[in-house]
Amino acid sequence: MKTNKCKTKKIEPSEKNNRFEDLVSLFARLRAPGGCPWDRAQDHRSLKPYIIEEAYEVVEAIEERDPKKLKEELGDLLGQVIFNAQIAKEDGLFDIEEVISGQMEKMTRRHPHIFGRTKVKDAAEVLLNWEQIKYREKKKERPSALDGVPKHLPALLKAHRIQDKAARLGFDWEHIDGAFAKLEEELQEFSKAYAGGKKKEITDELGDILFTLVNLSRFLNVDPEGALRGTIDKFTSRFQHIEKSLKKSKKSFKDASLDEMEALWQQSKKKNRTKKSGKNTRTR
C-alpha cells in the first residue's frame, strides 16, 4: 500500500486464516510504539489525499477493465479504511468492528424489501425508498435531502449526484425530451447573455448549460465525469499526434498554419477510427 513507507516483519496468518483480521493487526502493529515512524505520524487529516487518490485509482482500474489492477486498488482503498479506523480506535472514538456493524445496520434498514415486508416493483422504487429512509434518518442533521452530497466532489459528479437525489424523490422530467428542451432554452439564454457582454450573466448561463448536459447524461445512463475524461484523453492523443508530426517535419507550432494543424488533427482522428475498426493502421 502506498502509505506504508516502512518495512515490517511478516505477520503470520491467524489460526482461522482470517485475512481481514490479519490486515487489521498489521495496521495496529505499524501504529504501535516501536512501529513505523511514518505511519505513527499520520492522522485523519494527513490521510485525506491518500483516500481521494486511492478512490480515483479504483475508478481508473474499473474504466480500464483491468481485474488485476482493480484487485490491487481495492486493497489499497481497504487499507485506507482500516488505517483511519485504527487511528480512531487509538483516540477512543470507534474501531473497525463498529464501522462494519454500522454499515450492516444501515444496509439492513435501507433494504426493507429484502430484510422486511416492503414490496417493490423495480430498481427505481428501491432507490426512491432508499432516499426516503435516508431523509428520515438524517432530517435532524440534514434539513435538506441534498445535504448529504459531499461539498468537495468534482463539479460534474456533484451535479449528477444532486440531480439523481432530486429525481429519486420525484422531482424530474418524465422523459428525456424535457432535458433536450431545457438545453435548447439554456443555449438561447446563453446566446442572449453573450450578446449583452456581461461576464456574470455569461458565467451563470454557461453553468446552466453544463448542469443541463449533466441531466442529459443521467437520462442516458452515462457518467459525465467518465465521458469528459474520455474526451480529454482523445483530445490529448490527437494533439500529441500534431506535436509529433510537426517535430518530425522540424517545425514548431509557430511555423505551422492552422489549416496544416487541422489536417494533422483529422489524420489522427482517421487513424484512431481505423484502429477501432480493426483494420491495418500502418501509414506511409
C-alpha positions in Angstrom: 0.0 0.0 0.0 1.3 3.5 -0.9 1.0 4.9 2.6 3.2 2.2 4.2 6.7 3.6 3.9 8.4 1.2 6.3 9.4 -2.4 6.3 7.9 -4.7 8.9 8.2 -8.3 9.9 5.9 -10.7 8.2 2.7 -11.3 10.1 1.7 -15.0 10.2 -1.8 -15.9 9.3 -4.2 -16.4 12.2 -5.4 -19.9 13.1 -8.7 -19.2 11.4 -6.9 -17.8 8.4 -9.0 -14.6 8.7 -7.0 -12.4 6.4 -9.1 -9.4 7.3 -8.2 -9.6 10.9 -4.6 -10.2 9.9 -4.7 -6.9 7.9 -6.2 -5.1 10.9 -3.4 -6.4 13.1 -0.8 -5.3 10.6 -2.0 -1.7 10.8 -2.2 -1.9 14.6 1.5 -3.0 14.6 2.5 -0.2 12.3 0.9 2.3 14.6 2.1 0.8 17.9 5.1 2.0 19.9 8.2 0.9 18.0 6.2 0.6 14.8 6.7 2.6 11.6 7.6 6.3 12.3 5.8 7.5 9.1 2.6 5.6 9.9 2.7 6.7 13.5 2.9 10.3 12.5 -0.3 10.2 10.4 -3.8 11.4 11.4 -7.2 11.6 9.7 -6.4 15.0 8.1 -3.0 13.9 6.7 -4.5 10.8 5.1 -7.2 12.7 3.2 -5.1 13.0 0.0 -4.4 9.2 0.0 -8.1 8.3 0.4 -9.0 10.5 -2.6 -6.1 9.1 -4.6 -6.9 5.5 -3.9 -10.6 6.0 -4.7 -9.7 7.6 -8.1 -7.3 4.7 -8.8 -10.1 2.2 -8.2 -12.2 4.2 -10.7 -9.3 4.1 -13.2 -9.0 0.4 -12.9 -12.7 -0.1 -13.5 -12.6 2.1 -16.6 -9.6 0.2 -17.9 -11.4 -3.1 -17.2 -8.3 -4.5 -15.6 -9.3 -7.0 -12.9 -5.7 -7.4 -11.6 -5.3 -3.7 -11.2 -8.8 -3.4 -9.7 -8.0 -6.1 -7.1 -4.8 -4.2 -6.1 -6.5 -0.8 -5.9 -9.4 -2.1 -3.9 -6.9 -3.5 -1.4 -5.3 0.0 -1.2 -8.6 1.6 -0.6 -9.5 -1.0 2.1 -6.1 -0.3 3.7 -7.1 3.4 4.0 -10.4 2.4 5.7 -8.6 0.2 8.2 -5.8 2.8 8.7 -8.3 5.5 9.6 -10.3 3.1 11.9 -7.1 2.2 13.7 -6.4 5.9 14.4 -10.0 6.4 15.6 -9.6 3.4 17.9 -6.4 4.9 19.4 -8.3 8.1 20.0 -11.1 6.2 21.8 -13.7 7.1 19.2 -14.6 3.8 17.4 -12.9 0.8 15.8 -13.2 -1.2 12.6 -15.8 -3.5 14.2 -18.1 -0.6 14.8 -17.6 0.7 11.3 -18.6 -2.8 10.0 -21.6 -3.0 12.4 -22.8 0.4 11.5 -22.7 -0.4 7.8 -24.5 -3.7 8.3 -27.3 -2.0 10.3 -27.6 0.8 7.7 -27.8 -1.6 4.8 -30.4 -3.7 6.6 -32.6 -0.6 7.4 -32.4 0.7 3.8 -33.3 -2.7 2.2 -36.7 -3.3 3.8 -37.7 -5.2 0.6 -35.0 -7.8 1.5 -35.0 -7.7 5.3 -38.6 -6.6 5.9 -42.0 -6.8 4.4 -41.8 -3.9 2.0 -42.7 -4.8 -1.7 -41.0 -3.1 -4.6 -41.7 -3.4 -8.3 -38.3 -2.3 -9.7 -34.9 -0.7 -9.1 -36.3 2.8 -9.4 -38.6 2.1 -6.4 -35.7 0.7 -4.5 -33.8 4.0 -5.0 -36.9 6.1 -4.0 -37.3 4.1 -0.8 -33.6 4.4 -0.1 -33.7 8.2 -0.3 -36.9 8.5 1.8 -35.4 6.2 4.5 -32.2 8.2 4.4 -34.0 11.5 4.7 -36.0 10.3 7.7 -32.8 9.1 9.4 -30.8 12.3 8.7 -33.6 15.0 8.8 -32.3 16.4 12.1 -28.7 16.9 11.0 -29.5 17.4 7.3 -32.6 19.6 6.8 -32.5 19.1 3.0 -32.4 15.8 1.1 -29.5 17.2 -0.8 -27.3 18.0 2.2 -25.7 14.5 2.1 -23.8 15.3 -1.2 -20.1 15.9 -0.3 -19.1 19.5 -0.8 -15.8 18.7 -2.3 -16.9 16.4 -5.1 -15.8 17.4 -8.6 -18.4 19.7 -10.1 -19.7 17.3 -12.8 -20.0 14.5 -10.3 -21.7 16.7 -7.7 -24.2 17.9 -10.2 -25.0 14.4 -11.2 -25.5 13.3 -7.6 -27.7 16.3 -6.7 -29.9 15.7 -9.8 -30.0 12.0 -9.0 -31.2 12.6 -5.5 -33.8 15.0 -6.6 -35.0 12.6 -9.3 -35.3 9.8 -6.8 -37.7 11.9 -4.8 -39.9 12.5 -7.9 -38.5 15.9 -9.0 -37.6 15.1 -12.6 -38.8 15.2 -16.2 -40.9 12.3 -17.2 -38.9 11.9 -20.4 -35.5 12.9 -21.8 -37.4 15.2 -24.2 -37.7 17.6 -21.3 -34.0 17.7 -20.8 -33.4 18.3 -24.5 -35.9 21.2 -24.4 -34.2 22.6 -21.4 -30.9 22.5 -23.2 -32.3 24.4 -26.1 -33.7 27.0 -23.7 -30.4 27.4 -21.9 -28.5 27.8 -25.2 -30.8 30.6 -26.3 -30.3 32.3 -22.9 -26.5 31.9 -23.2 -26.6 33.5 -26.6 -28.6 36.4 -25.2 -26.2 36.8 -22.3 -23.2 36.7 -24.7 -24.7 39.4 -26.8 -25.2 41.5 -23.7 -21.5 41.1 -22.9 -22.0 40.9 -19.1 -19.5 38.5 -17.6 -21.6 37.4 -14.6 -24.6 36.6 -16.8 -22.4 34.7 -19.3 -21.0 32.7 -16.5 -24.4 31.9 -15.0 -25.8 30.8 -18.3 -22.8 28.7 -19.1 -23.2 27.0 -15.8 -26.8 26.3 -16.6 -25.8 24.6 -19.9 -23.3 22.4 -18.1 -25.9 21.5 -15.5 -28.4 20.6 -18.2 -25.8 18.5 -20.1 -25.3 16.5 -16.9 -29.0 15.9 -16.7 -29.0 14.6 -20.2 -26.1 12.2 -19.3 -28.2 11.0 -16.3 -31.1 10.1 -18.6 -28.7 8.3 -20.9 -27.1 6.5 -18.0 -23.7 7.9 -19.0 -21.2 9.0 -16.3 -20.4 12.7 -17.2 -17.0 12.6 -15.4 -16.1 9.5 -17.4 -17.4 10.9 -20.6 -15.4 14.1 -20.2 -12.2 12.2 -19.2 -12.6 10.1 -22.3 -12.8 13.2 -24.4 -9.8 14.8 -22.7 -7.8 11.6 -23.4 -8.9 11.7 -27.0 -8.0 15.4 -27.4 -4.6 14.7 -25.8 -3.9 11.8 -28.1 -4.8 13.9 -31.2 -2.9 16.9 -30.0 0.2 14.8 -29.3 -0.1 13.5 -32.9 0.2 17.0 -34.2 3.2 17.7 -31.9 5.0 14.5 -33.1 4.2 15.2 -36.8 5.4 18.8 -36.6 8.6 17.7 -34.8 9.2 15.1 -37.5 8.9 17.8 -40.1 11.2 20.0 -38.0 8.5 22.6 -37.5 7.2 24.3 -34.4 3.6 25.4 -33.7 4.6 28.9 -34.6 5.7 27.7 -38.1 2.6 25.7 -38.8 -0.6 27.1 -40.2 -4.0 26.4 -38.6 -5.0 24.5 -41.8 -1.9 22.3 -41.5 -2.6 21.5 -37.9 -6.3 20.8 -38.7 -5.2 18.4 -41.4 -2.9 16.6 -38.9 -5.8 16.5 -36.4 -8.1 14.9 -38.9 -5.3 12.4 -39.8 -5.1 11.4 -36.1 -8.8 11.1 -36.0 -9.0 8.9 -39.0 -6.1 6.8 -37.7 -7.9 6.2 -34.4 -11.1 5.2 -36.2 -9.1 2.7 -38.3 -7.7 1.2 -35.1 -11.1 0.8 -33.7 -12.4 -0.9 -36.8 -9.5 -3.5 -36.5 -8.0 -2.6 -39.9 -4.4 -2.3 -40.7 -3.3 1.1 -39.2 0.2 1.3 -40.9 0.7 4.5 -42.8 3.4 5.7 -45.1 
